[in-house]
Amino acid sequence: GTALVSDAQRRHGLSATACAALGRTLLGALLLGAFKGEDEVTQVTFSGRGPLGTVRAIATHDCRVRGYVGNPGLDLPLRPDGKLNVGEGIGRGTVSVVRSHPDWKAPYTGITQIRTGEVAEDLTHYLADSEQQAGAVGLGVQVRPGG
């Protein structure tokens, strides 16, 4: 995951907040897409009303992933606990997961409300609410000063 997030930060010129948001979403899409059928694609989109704009990642069953964040240069002040404020950056809105396969007539789309904007918690709620799968998702991206 380190090389993936570092590469995304370099390619997109991401601020620390945007890097954490996109990095978590990239890793979350990879986790949701893992162990799926051959040629299945999983797309995770955070459509929040926060200043980061849309955060999207698309992952394939064989662990290829790409993504983007609407406002890659946005950086927010740290939270009172010293952590990056990804939740405020994403804001409230919806998280959608679209699963598609060339053999399917139509893609499967699930949508739930963004509860925290911190990505992992929202994907946990998505799995429970939309796919009726119990579990927990934990994602972490550590951003060092200067990349």
C-alpha positions as MATLAB code, in Angstrom:
seq = 'GTALVSDAQRRHGLSATACAALGRTLLGALLLGAFKGEDEVTQVTFSGRGPLGTVRAIATHDCRVRGYVGNPGLDLPLRPDGKLNVGEGIGRGTVSVVRSHPDWKAPYTGITQIRTGEVAEDLTHYLADSEQQAGAVGLGVQVRPGG';
ca = [
       0.000    0.000    0.000;
       2.875    2.402    0.702;
       4.128    2.444   -2.895;
       0.573    2.814   -4.222;
      -0.248    5.832   -2.059;
       3.177    7.433   -2.612;
       2.735    7.064   -6.369;
      -0.753    8.603   -6.209;
       0.573   11.511   -4.138;
       3.321   12.174   -6.663;
       1.152   11.780   -9.790;
      -1.712   13.941   -8.541;
       0.286   16.471   -6.487;
      -1.810   15.659   -3.432;
      -1.874   17.648   -0.214;
      -1.708   15.642    3.014;
      -5.498   15.676    3.511;
      -6.237   14.768   -0.117;
      -3.561   12.046   -0.013;
      -5.116   10.437    3.058;
      -8.614   10.582    1.529;
      -7.570    9.147   -1.832;
      -5.170    6.631   -0.284;
      -7.861    5.243    2.006;
     -10.336    5.082   -0.885;
      -7.825    3.313   -3.162;
      -7.082    0.737   -0.466;
     -10.782    0.351    0.371;
     -11.643   -0.307   -3.280;
      -8.897   -2.927   -3.436;
     -10.289   -4.646   -0.327;
     -13.873   -4.592   -1.614;
     -12.739   -5.904   -4.999;
     -10.513   -8.666   -3.630;
     -11.640  -12.254   -4.062;
     -14.267  -11.315   -6.612;
     -14.778  -13.033   -9.937;
     -12.407  -12.689  -12.859;
     -12.954   -9.466  -14.821;
     -15.101   -7.963  -12.040;
     -14.500   -4.262  -11.405;
     -15.322   -2.419   -8.170;
     -15.778    1.349   -8.122;
     -16.022    3.258   -4.821;
     -17.173    6.891   -4.943;
     -17.455    9.331   -2.057;
     -19.760   12.120   -3.232;
     -19.478   14.410   -0.257;
     -20.285   18.069    0.058;
     -16.914   18.812    1.640;
     -14.156   20.869    0.019;
     -12.272   17.816   -1.320;
     -15.066   17.163   -3.808;
     -15.590   13.684   -5.231;
     -13.133   10.958   -4.228;
     -13.239    7.878   -6.485;
     -11.276    4.652   -6.862;
     -11.738    1.823   -9.360;
     -10.195   -1.583   -8.628;
     -10.034   -4.809  -10.619;
     -10.148   -8.355   -9.284;
      -6.400   -8.690   -9.942;
      -5.508   -5.725   -7.698;
      -5.063   -2.947  -10.239;
      -6.454    0.346   -8.985;
      -6.717    3.958  -10.038;
      -8.497    6.964   -8.632;
      -8.786   10.684   -8.223;
      -9.847   13.391   -5.809;
     -11.702   16.500   -6.970;
      -9.556   19.057   -5.129;
      -6.079   17.475   -4.860;
      -4.360   20.538   -3.396;
      -6.791   21.121   -0.534;
      -5.260   20.850    2.908;
      -7.190   21.354    6.118;
      -5.963   22.091    9.639;
      -5.381   19.000   11.755;
      -8.111   17.787   14.073;
      -7.718   18.546   17.805;
      -6.253   15.034   18.261;
      -3.503   15.835   15.730;
      -4.861   13.628   12.935;
      -5.671   14.628    9.360;
      -9.216   15.924    8.966;
     -10.380   13.654    6.150;
     -13.961   13.604    7.453;
     -14.366   17.365    7.105;
     -12.668   17.275    3.705;
     -15.105   14.703    2.331;
     -18.140   16.015    4.204;
     -21.634   14.537    4.261;
     -23.235   13.008    1.201;
     -23.259    9.495   -0.249;
     -20.856    6.647   -0.766;
     -21.612    4.380   -3.696;
     -20.110    1.080   -4.710;
     -20.606   -0.143   -8.258;
     -19.650   -3.709   -9.117;
     -19.578   -4.616  -12.797;
     -18.592   -7.519  -15.011;
     -18.658   -7.858  -18.817;
     -21.047  -10.841  -18.569;
     -23.621   -9.053  -16.399;
     -26.629   -7.351  -17.960;
     -26.246   -4.396  -15.608;
     -23.856   -3.395  -12.840;
     -24.788   -3.769   -9.172;
     -24.939   -0.391   -7.436;
     -25.237    0.147   -3.699;
     -25.525    3.572   -2.089;
     -25.467    4.625    1.561;
     -25.048    7.863    3.450;
     -21.591    9.059    4.436;
     -21.590    8.958    8.227;
     -18.107   10.205    9.135;
     -16.212   10.879    5.907;
     -13.244    8.999    7.366;
     -13.634    6.296    4.640;
     -13.107    3.049    6.618;
     -16.081    3.592    8.911;
     -18.243    4.519    5.948;
     -17.235    1.384    4.031;
     -18.048   -0.708    7.122;
     -21.537    0.842    7.229;
     -21.908    0.380    3.458;
     -21.179   -3.357    3.764;
     -23.724   -3.755    6.568;
     -26.435   -1.546    5.080;
     -26.178   -2.313    1.371;
     -24.613   -5.765    1.089;
     -25.807   -7.145    4.454;
     -22.266   -8.235    5.331;
     -21.124   -7.915    8.924;
     -17.534   -6.920    9.443;
     -15.175   -4.057   10.006;
     -12.932   -2.168    7.628;
      -9.753   -0.569    8.930;
      -7.659    1.648    6.678;
      -4.709    3.839    7.531;
      -2.581    6.189    5.499;
       0.337    7.910    7.165;
       1.449   11.044    5.353;
       4.916   12.338    6.164;
       5.721   16.038    5.856;
       7.023   16.784    2.378;
       5.545   13.564    0.927;
];
